[in-house]
Structure formats: C-alpha cells, structure tokens
Amino acid sequence: MKQGQPQFDFCMSDIHLSRSHALTPEQREQVMSALAQYLTDTLNAKVEHKTGHLAFKGKGFSGHVALDPCTVEGSVRLGLMMKPMKGIITKEIGKVLDQYLGAS
C-alpha cells in the first residue's frame, strides 16, 4: 500500500470502552483476575494476564483491557460474523465492566 492512502479493514469492527474507578491496587488485581477467568470460562478465550493488563483472543474477537489507578480502558475487535451484533456486544461489555468495577 502506498504511503498516505487510507487503510480499510472490512472484516473487523472496533469497540472501545472507558470507565473511571476508585479501586485499590488489590481490588484492581482481583478485578483483572476475575475478568481473565470470565473470558476463559464463558467465552473460551485465550488470555494473557500481566499486572494491569489483559490481552485476549477468541473465535471471532480479540482485544485488550488496561486497568490503571484511575481508569479502565478496553478495546475489542470483532470479526465479520460478529460485526452485526456490535451494538448488543458493546452493551453487554459495558454491563460486565460496570459489574466488575462495582458501579450501579
């Protein structure tokens, strides 16, 4: 591809979510461990977990979550078959994220 030309990715769709939180370092690590377990058990994803960061990949999706002292940010890339469900998936990710962060 020539420099300066736009790049198009017709097979993937991105979801980005961010939330603020007031978790302690211990709570942050508990949340990341629980999220890693959820991704593995519920979505059959392969997860790499390092302090404050998760990278995951499953059938039709991949992404990462970063949890710092004040915010959590996540990004998910959806494959072609998951793309039509982006709105539903975004809503569900938001609910799970709020649950893990203790939001109401």
C-alpha positions as CSV (number, residue, x, y, z in Angstrom):
1,M,0.0,0.0,0.0
2,K,1.3,3.4,-0.9
3,Q,2.1,5.9,1.9
4,G,-0.7,8.4,2.5
5,Q,-3.5,6.1,1.2
6,P,-6.3,5.3,3.7
7,Q,-6.4,1.7,5.0
8,F,-9.7,-0.1,5.1
9,D,-10.4,-3.1,7.2
10,F,-13.8,-4.5,6.1
11,C,-13.5,-7.6,8.3
12,M,-13.1,-6.0,11.7
13,S,-15.2,-3.7,13.8
14,D,-13.8,-2.0,16.9
15,I,-15.4,-1.4,20.3
16,H,-13.7,1.0,22.7
17,L,-14.9,1.5,26.3
18,S,-13.5,3.5,29.1
19,R,-14.6,4.0,32.7
20,S,-13.2,5.8,35.8
21,H,-12.9,3.9,39.1
22,A,-11.7,4.2,42.6
23,L,-10.3,0.7,43.2
24,T,-7.4,-0.1,45.4
25,P,-4.4,-1.9,43.9
26,E,-5.6,-5.1,45.5
27,Q,-9.1,-4.6,44.1
28,R,-7.7,-3.9,40.6
29,E,-5.8,-7.1,40.6
30,Q,-8.8,-9.1,41.8
31,V,-10.9,-7.5,39.0
32,M,-8.4,-8.4,36.4
33,S,-8.1,-12.0,37.6
34,A,-11.9,-12.3,37.7
35,L,-12.2,-10.8,34.2
36,A,-9.5,-13.2,32.9
37,Q,-11.4,-16.1,34.4
38,Y,-14.7,-14.9,32.8
39,L,-13.1,-14.5,29.4
40,T,-11.6,-18.0,29.6
41,D,-14.6,-19.8,31.1
42,T,-17.5,-18.0,29.4
43,L,-16.1,-17.0,26.1
44,N,-13.4,-19.7,25.7
45,A,-10.8,-17.0,25.0
46,K,-7.1,-17.4,25.4
47,V,-5.9,-14.8,27.8
48,E,-2.5,-13.3,28.6
49,H,-2.7,-11.6,32.0
50,K,0.0,-9.2,33.3
51,T,-0.3,-6.8,36.1
52,G,-2.9,-4.1,35.0
53,H,-3.3,-5.6,31.5
54,L,-5.2,-8.4,29.8
55,A,-4.9,-9.4,26.1
56,F,-7.4,-11.9,24.8
57,K,-8.4,-13.7,21.7
58,G,-11.3,-16.0,20.9
59,K,-13.2,-17.2,17.9
60,G,-14.3,-14.0,16.1
61,F,-12.9,-11.5,18.5
62,S,-9.7,-10.2,20.1
63,G,-8.9,-7.3,22.4
64,H,-7.2,-5.9,25.5
65,V,-8.1,-4.3,28.8
66,A,-5.8,-1.9,30.7
67,L,-6.6,-1.0,34.3
68,D,-4.6,1.9,35.8
69,P,-5.1,3.6,39.1
70,C,-7.9,5.8,37.9
71,T,-9.4,4.3,34.7
72,V,-10.0,1.1,32.9
73,E,-9.9,1.1,29.1
74,G,-10.8,-1.8,26.8
75,S,-10.8,-2.4,23.1
76,V,-12.4,-5.3,21.2
77,R,-12.0,-6.2,17.6
78,L,-14.9,-8.2,16.1
79,G,-14.7,-10.5,13.1
80,L,-17.0,-10.4,10.2
81,M,-19.6,-12.8,11.7
82,M,-19.8,-10.8,14.9
83,K,-20.0,-7.4,13.3
84,P,-23.8,-7.3,13.0
85,M,-24.0,-7.8,16.8
86,K,-21.7,-4.9,17.7
87,G,-24.4,-2.9,19.5
88,I,-25.5,-5.8,21.6
89,I,-21.9,-6.8,22.4
90,T,-21.0,-3.2,23.3
91,K,-23.9,-3.0,25.7
92,E,-23.1,-6.4,27.3
93,I,-19.4,-5.5,27.7
94,G,-20.5,-2.2,29.4
95,K,-22.7,-4.2,31.9
96,V,-19.9,-6.6,32.7
97,L,-17.4,-3.8,33.1
98,D,-19.8,-1.9,35.5
99,Q,-20.4,-5.1,37.4
100,Y,-16.6,-5.7,37.9
101,L,-16.0,-2.1,38.9
102,G,-18.9,-2.1,41.4
103,A,-20.9,0.6,39.5
104,S,-24.7,0.6,39.9
